[in-house]
Amino acid sequence: MADTVEAAKAAKPLNGTDPKFPIPYLGRSVRIVGPVVNVDMNQSPHPKNQRGELGKALFNWYHNSVSKDPLTRVSAPNHFADRRNFIATVINQATTGKVNAKPVPVTDAAAMTRHIKAVARYMGADVVAIARAHPTFMYSGSRYVQDGTAEDAYEESTPEGLVRKFPSIIVATTAWDYDKLQAHRHYIGDAAYHVSQIRGHMILKALEGYIKELGYAALRGVVTPQAAAVASGVGELGRNGLIINKTYGARIHMPDPILTDLPLVPDEPVDIGVEDFCKVCRKCAVNCPTNSITFGDKVAFNGVEKYKINWLTCYKLRPYVHDQWTSCLTCATVCPFTKPNVWWRSLAVWALHTCPIPARPLLVRALKAIDDRFWGVVSQKRVRWLDYDTGIKPGERACTVAGCTAAHEGDGQSAMVVGDIGYYVPLKENTNRFVKRDG
Amino acid sequence: MAFRLGQLGIPWRRKNSRDDDPYWAFFINTPPADVANSVPELIRSAPEGNIFPTKAELHTPEITSSYVKEMARYLGADLVGIARLNSKDEQFPFAVVCAARADYDPRTSPGVGGQVPVQNGLFTTFVLSAWIRELGFRATATPHARAEQLAAAAGLGTLDADGRLVTRELGTRVHVANVILTDLPLAPDG
């Protein structure tokens, strides 16, 4: 990606240096330290792979592989047998509606902010927040929506022009189911991820339509979701490159936010101690099957100081495990912030939030020790859902019906599996030889 | 897992934020000026996909029914039941009926907000019928003329004098979504 960044730097003036747009405060986890080049989504992993730039194996995996799992075939962004059975195609490739010619007058921006948040929650969003737009958050190049298209009359605008016209970003998102997520690297975890993902697509499309019905513009495929999420206080950016939320931890989607000129009051970045936790924890880096997450410190990449993951090694694993799962989710599952939304979790996050910063490393070590004791250094929980069961070793067969007392003889069907251990491929010892840890 | 109590809170501090929301009535009651802005309309007009060529291995009809109901609830249905269709049509012997919670009656509130239960119901029935087709069986989600009678037959509730569904869990504040007609071997309720 370095060559394109250099080319873009030479081609156009840089963001983050314009006195009219002061550098935004993004919380303690991310800092803008230098000029930021707007990201061109045509250089991001999925479009690169769609053009075949990541090699034949990945290209075939993306375009020409049908999943064995019926639920994956209706809910995952590729690997379907028939595209028409996948609802996100229906939603994202639909024509966009017109903005209502008679806008609803907004006199009180705070009341409208409360209303939009209530609307998003009523439609089913789990997290919703408002960010003030900044030129560094915008994508360069054409609009980008996964599995779909987006276009509008402002495609030729510069990032600065867009921000001047559309000052607010609405970040609305859905959370994955905690219990199913425990089966990361399995079809059960895929279900938690993909079902909430298609639900999020529908909610955001409905919210976009509603803003247009109010008489204001709603632009899609323009804003980097992570930047908007950090700026709006949805969460902080962790070592695993995921937004870690106050309520759900890392188990939230980062779908395409809505850029709008609806008068709204922006939210502030939060401090829930992710910065202090990630300095110590490294649990995601230990568990990552491809060692794509750094054990080291933050780096400045494209003018942003953050932990940088190696997306290419992360991406390259996928064709090899296609028979077992589609979305890895390991770094999100093992993150100590990813817990059910219950009082003891809120207590821990509140303690981190209120603890003075110099004393935090001590508290983090204590919480990390508790997490390792009760959830394991390596997550191997057994999960059962419908006829899926992670206790069955990949390649073997066994009865999955709860409470079944049949004899199970013949027909290649083995007896019911007992025990609490789940099996998740690839096992860590099998991938160490592919990718070396970075020290 | 133990200790799965939810959040601690003070119940009398909770207040209904919709009372002082000046835009809520617009959200519920004003119909969209452009139907392209309406997600229910999008999903309704989408074509149906193919049936997967290989049938999935199934267990007994009772177990398959429990899987279908669990999947419907996971996709957002609040109530789900299965009815046997007693017509002579051999193509679709069963109907899966899903219902979504509706705080406002979708028949009298045409706004984007009033249609949210319809939107949720369409999402559930679209994905659930697509899933059954991917299992290798026929399934089609259709707006059924006798949806409420079928819902009553599927054990979701009973019909009142006006022919509307009354359920034990949600009373009359319920929207019966599209009916999924299928030949998946199921065990009917009720």
Boltz contact constraints between the chains, C-beta under 6 A:
constraints:
  - contact:
      token1: [A, 70]
      token2: [B, 131]
      max_distance: 6.0
  - contact:
      token1: [A, 70]
      token2: [B, 134]
      max_distance: 6.0
  - contact:
      token1: [A, 70]
      token2: [B, 135]
      max_distance: 6.0
  - contact:
      token1: [A, 73]
      token2: [B, 134]
      max_distance: 6.0
  - contact:
      token1: [A, 74]
      token2: [B, 127]
      max_distance: 6.0
  - contact:
      token1: [A, 74]
      token2: [B, 130]
      max_distance: 6.0
  - contact:
      token1: [A, 74]
      token2: [B, 131]
      max_distance: 6.0
  - contact:
      token1: [A, 74]
      token2: [B, 134]
      max_distance: 6.0
  - contact:
      token1: [A, 81]
      token2: [B, 52]
      max_distance: 6.0
  - contact:
      token1: [A, 82]
      token2: [B, 49]
      max_distance: 6.0
  - contact:
      token1: [A, 82]
      token2: [B, 50]
      max_distance: 6.0
  - contact:
      token1: [A, 84]
      token2: [B, 47]
      max_distance: 6.0
  - contact:
      token1: [A, 84]
      token2: [B, 49]
      max_distance: 6.0
  - contact:
      token1: [A, 85]
      token2: [B, 49]
      max_distance: 6.0
  - contact:
      token1: [A, 85]
      token2: [B, 130]
      max_distance: 6.0
  - contact:
      token1: [A, 87]
      token2: [B, 126]
      max_distance: 6.0
  - contact:
      token1: [A, 87]
      token2: [B, 127]
      max_distance: 6.0
  - contact:
      token1: [A, 90]
      token2: [B, 46]
      max_distance: 6.0
  - contact:
      token1: [A, 94]
      token2: [B, 42]
      max_distance: 6.0
  - contact:
      token1: [A, 95]
      token2: [B, 36]
      max_distance: 6.0
  - contact:
      token1: [A, 97]
      token2: [B, 34]
      max_distance: 6.0
  - contact:
      token1: [A, 97]
      token2: [B, 36]
      max_distance: 6.0
  - contact:
      token1: [A, 97]
      token2: [B, 37]
      max_distance: 6.0
  - contact:
      token1: [A, 98]
      token2: [B, 34]
      max_distance: 6.0
  - contact:
      token1: [A, 100]
      token2: [B, 33]
      max_distance: 6.0
  - contact:
      token1: [A, 111]
      token2: [B, 22]
      max_distance: 6.0
  - contact:
      token1: [A, 115]
      token2: [B, 21]
      max_distance: 6.0
  - contact:
      token1: [A, 115]
      token2: [B, 23]
      max_distance: 6.0
  - contact:
      token1: [A, 118]
      token2: [B, 17]
      max_distance: 6.0
  - contact:
      token1: [A, 119]
      token2: [B, 27]
      max_distance: 6.0
  - contact:
      token1: [A, 123]
      token2: [B, 116]
      max_distance: 6.0
  - contact:
      token1: [A, 202]
      token2: [B, 123]
      max_distance: 6.0
  - contact:
      token1: [A, 205]
      token2: [B, 39]
      max_distance: 6.0
  - contact:
      token1: [A, 206]
      token2: [B, 39]
      max_distance: 6.0
  - contact:
      token1: [A, 209]
      token2: [B, 37]
      max_distance: 6.0
  - contact:
      token1: [A, 210]
      token2: [B, 112]
      max_distance: 6.0
  - contact:
      token1: [A, 212]
      token2: [B, 37]
      max_distance: 6.0
  - contact:
      token1: [A, 213]
      token2: [B, 32]
      max_distance: 6.0
  - contact:
      token1: [A, 213]
      token2: [B, 37]
      max_distance: 6.0
  - contact:
      token1: [A, 342]
      token2: [B, 6]
      max_distance: 6.0
  - contact:
      token1: [A, 343]
      token2: [B, 7]
      max_distance: 6.0
  - contact:
      token1: [A, 343]
      token2: [B, 8]
      max_distance: 6.0
  - contact:
      token1: [A, 386]
      token2: [B, 67]
      max_distance: 6.0
  - contact:
      token1: [A, 401]
      token2: [B, 63]
      max_distance: 6.0
